[in-house]
Amino acid sequence: MKKDLEMARKSATFDSIIRIVSDMRKPILTFCLCAAACISCGNGAGENTEFTGYLFAHMTNSHYGRLYYSLSRDGEKWEEMNGGEIVLEDYLGHPNISRGNGRFYMMGVTTSGELRQPVLWSSADLVNWERKDLSRDIFDVSEFAYENESVYLGAPKIFFDGDNSRYIVTWHAYDPAAGPGNPLWESMRTFYFLTSDWENFTKPRRLFDFDGDDASMATIDVILNKEGGRYYALIKDERWPETTATGKTIRVASSKSLTGPYTNPGPPVTDAWEEAPVALRKNDGSGWYLFTERYLESSCRYCCRETGRLDSDEWSQVQISSPEDGRHGCVIPVTEEEYQAIKEKFGSDR
């Protein structure tokens, strides 16, 4: 399977690769969960908010881009909601829920057409969602001679910067001059825009400007967090392991400012062939969780690592479980009221 997918990447266009991956039905994916100590995670909740559980909003291998829910009390053992069925029929995308100013937000795309339009979904309770159609123009990166993927728009992700009451949306785009296959993926770079009201948006800008050996680093699946007064970016190094020792791993860069400049990323915190990181603070305050998807192997379904800080080079193994067949999503802490509302709407005893 690994050989087949890599051959497809070498010869196919970006959109055809997406279709190849979306049509796969075999459970080839695994997850990794990593934990790290946290002081501030920028989750958008008040300082005195008490969290009693976790929500995993994710797609599945068999239904790529659709929205599913799973709940957990400890972040380790998960219960699928809604009988393992889709929870929001109109949603399509890579779910990444951000809590900010009393609401939840996630980005998606329209469900039809060759050139999909972005959709902002918002909710007060994680049960009832409202949609706001946006324009692709706010993602326009043509001034950099880059293009956005036509369907999933480079998997946009939202981080709420509570200290400045603003949202940053990050996504990856490619250089059309790079050609298909490996060169296209190795041309990926991360862009962003800012908004405080989802009505006015800054112009897209490049998020990273690394130097040295990482000047050519392709970046996708960026997740932002805050710890100890610094912003941390968890990044997939999209270069190939055959040419770069850190290729296809998750690495961490940091900055004093949300929009950089960011340091060159440190050494890998995962093995190769892991992507789609999801990081959050543990509810007991003892560390961070980091979910990643090991997407080309079937021998190790789950793995887990633990560390003291996001900038640490030391990670140790921890045993966990996660939703069967789940992939590409996010995990967020929830209050008891939010937990019970989700259980009431989507639980098996509803």
C-alpha positions, 0 to 999 in steps of 0.5 A: 500500500505504501509503495502504491500510494507513493507511486501515485504521488509521483505521477498524479496531480494533487487533486487526483491524489486526494481522490486516490486517498479518499477512495481507499477503504482498507484500514491502513491508518494508525494514530499516535498520542503524545502528552506534554506538560502545559501552562497555557494552551490558548483554548479560548475558554475562561481561566476558571473553566472546568473540563471533564471530558474530551471530544474527538471530531474526526472523519473516517477512513471509509468516509473521508471528509465527513464529520464523526464524534467520539467522547472520552473521559480521560483522553485514552478510552473513546466511545463512538457517538451516533452509532458510528454514523455521521453527525453533521450531514452537510459538513465536508472537510478536515474538522479542526474545532477552535473555541473562542469568545463563547463559540466553537468554529471549524472550517469546511468546504462546499460539498459539490463542484470542481472548485469548492468554496470555504464554509465556516461552521459555528456552534454554541454547544457542539450539537447545533451548527450554523454555516457561513459561506465564505469566498475563496478570495480570502485564501488567494495566494496567487501573488506568491505564485502558489495555488490552493487545492481545489477541493479541500483548500489545503485543510485549513485550521483555526487557532484562537489567540485569546491574548489578542482576541483574534483567530488565525487560519492556516493552510498549505498551498503548492507551487504549480510550477513544481510538477506532479508527484513528489516535487508538488508535495515538496513545494507545499508551504503554509499560509495564514490570514487573521480575523477577529470577527469573521467579516474582515480578513487580512491578506494571506501571508507565508507563516514560516521563513526557515533557513539553513537545511530547513530553507527548503522544508515543505510544511503541511498540517500546522497546529498552533498552541501556546505555552509559557508565553511562546507560540508553538507550531507543530508541523509535518515536514513534507519532504521525503525521508530518502532525501531528508532525515526529518522527512514525513515527521512532526517537528516543533518550531516556536516564536514570541509572536503568533505570526512569527518569525518562528525558529527553525523546527527542532528534531522530530518528535515522531517517527516518519510517515506520521501527519495531521497532529492534534495537540491539547492540554490534558484536563488534569493539567499534567501535560499535553496530548498530541494525536497524529495519524500514522497513515501508511502502515497497518502493523502498529495501530496506536502509539503514544508518547509523553514529554514534559514540554512542547520544546522538549527533545525527550518523548516516552511511550504511553499506551492509549486507544482511539476511535476505530477507523478514525482519522484526520480530526481534532480533540478538544476539552469539553465541560460537563454541560457540553459532554452531557449535551453531546451524549444526549444528542448522539449517545447510544442511550439517547 
